[in-house]
Amino acid sequence: MKSRILALALSLMTLPAFAAVSATVEAPESAKLGEQVSVSVKTDANLKCKIEAQDAGFTQLLKLTDQDAGADGKATWTFEIPKDYKADEMPVIVTVVKDKEEQKVTKSIKIAK
């Protein structure tokens, strides 16, 4: 019985640890139509970072490409709120990927018209 408990304990010790993904996102609380905004994420160095901004428009999507966080763990995107944006808020989703795990953080920018 003791050998089974020892074997179980040893097998649990060799299981891979789950990699916790930490991500803090900064975005402006509000913005005006046509205004440039910056959204940044702070995470671990060199992790893949993705961003989605709802209805940001095709030309802005070109600026919202995936990035790797720098040595300081930071990635930043700057884009313009479309002048014809209709909604009162623009949801922005930042995703950080580490060892096939993802952490998604959603921020919402209020649109002042």
Stockholm file with secondary structure:
# STOCKHOLM 1.0

chainA/1-113         MKSRILALALSLMTLPAFAAVSATVEAPESAKLGEQVSVSVKTDANLKCKIEAQDAGFTQLLKLTDQDAGADGKATWTFEIPKDYKADEMPVIVTVVKDKEEQKVTKSIKIAK
#=GR chainA/1-113 SS CHHHHHHHHHHHHTSCCCCCCCCEEECCSEEETTCEEEEEEECSTTCEEEEEETTCCHHHHTTCCCEECCTTSEEEEEEECCTTCCSSEEEEEEEEEETTEEEEEEEEEEEEC
#=GC SS_cons         CHHHHHHHHHHHHTSCCCCCCCCEEECCSEEETTCEEEEEEECSTTCEEEEEETTCCHHHHTTCCCEECCTTSEEEEEEECCTTCCSSEEEEEEEEEETTEEEEEEEEEEEEC
//
